Amino acid sequence: MCLAIPAQVIELKDDGLATVDILGVTRDISLDLAPQAGVGDFVLVHAGFAIEVVDPEYAQETIDLVKQFPELVADEIPLGDEASR
């Protein structure tokens, strides 16, 4: 199964790279497939690549769905209230 996760771009870097926030965890990804993405945009991330810029409402809906299935989320990613503990 392929799964693309919404992430918010928090920093643009050289060579088409960006740092994104995925459920509170930061990762560096490639913007080669979505070069129009800018800081503050939400992108769908799959296999280290932003594959599409999406609107914030869609991103939040998807994040909410992912949080309902914790087996899809790695242990190090906080799922809400646990993040503040």
C-alpha positions as CSV (number, residue, x, y, z in Angstrom):
1,M,0.0,0.0,0.0
2,C,1.2,3.5,-0.8
3,L,0.5,6.3,1.6
4,A,1.2,10.0,1.1
5,I,1.1,12.0,4.3
6,P,0.3,15.8,4.5
7,A,3.2,17.9,5.8
8,Q,3.7,21.6,6.2
9,V,6.7,23.2,4.6
10,I,8.7,25.1,7.3
11,E,11.9,25.9,5.4
12,L,13.1,26.0,1.8
13,K,16.6,24.8,1.3
14,D,19.1,24.7,-1.7
15,D,18.9,22.1,-4.4
16,G,15.1,21.8,-4.4
17,L,14.9,20.5,-0.8
18,A,12.7,21.6,2.0
19,T,12.2,20.9,5.7
20,V,8.6,19.8,6.5
21,D,6.6,19.2,9.7
22,I,4.8,15.9,9.7
23,L,2.7,15.5,12.8
24,G,5.3,17.3,14.9
25,V,8.3,15.6,13.4
26,T,10.6,17.4,10.9
27,R,12.0,15.8,7.8
28,D,13.9,17.0,4.8
29,I,12.2,16.2,1.5
30,S,12.6,16.9,-2.2
31,L,10.4,19.4,-3.9
32,D,11.4,18.2,-7.4
33,L,7.8,17.0,-8.1
34,A,6.1,20.1,-6.5
35,P,8.5,23.0,-7.1
36,Q,5.8,25.6,-6.6
37,A,5.5,24.7,-2.9
38,G,6.5,27.5,-0.5
39,V,6.9,28.0,3.2
40,G,3.6,27.5,5.0
41,D,2.1,25.3,2.2
42,F,0.9,21.8,2.8
43,V,2.2,19.1,0.6
44,L,1.6,15.4,0.3
45,V,4.8,13.5,1.0
46,H,5.5,10.1,-0.4
47,A,8.9,8.3,-0.3
48,G,10.7,11.6,0.6
49,F,9.1,13.6,-2.2
50,A,6.4,16.3,-2.1
51,I,4.1,15.0,-4.8
52,E,1.4,17.7,-4.7
53,V,0.5,21.0,-2.9
54,V,-2.9,20.6,-1.1
55,D,-5.1,23.0,0.7
56,P,-4.9,23.2,4.5
57,E,-8.5,21.9,5.0
58,Y,-7.7,18.7,3.0
59,A,-4.4,18.3,4.9
60,Q,-6.1,18.6,8.3
61,E,-8.8,16.1,7.3
62,T,-6.2,13.6,6.2
63,I,-4.1,14.2,9.4
64,D,-7.2,13.6,11.5
65,L,-7.9,10.3,9.6
66,V,-4.3,9.1,10.1
67,K,-4.5,9.8,13.8
68,Q,-7.5,7.4,14.0
69,F,-5.2,4.6,12.8
70,P,-2.2,4.6,15.1
71,E,-0.8,1.5,13.5
72,L,-0.1,3.6,10.4
73,V,2.0,6.1,12.4
74,A,5.5,5.4,13.7
75,D,5.9,5.4,17.5
76,E,8.0,8.6,17.6
77,I,5.2,10.7,16.1
78,P,2.9,12.2,18.7
79,L,-0.8,11.8,18.1
80,G,-2.3,14.7,20.0
81,D,-2.4,15.0,23.8
82,E,0.5,12.6,24.2
83,A,2.7,15.2,22.6
84,S,2.3,17.6,25.5
85,R,3.2,15.0,28.2
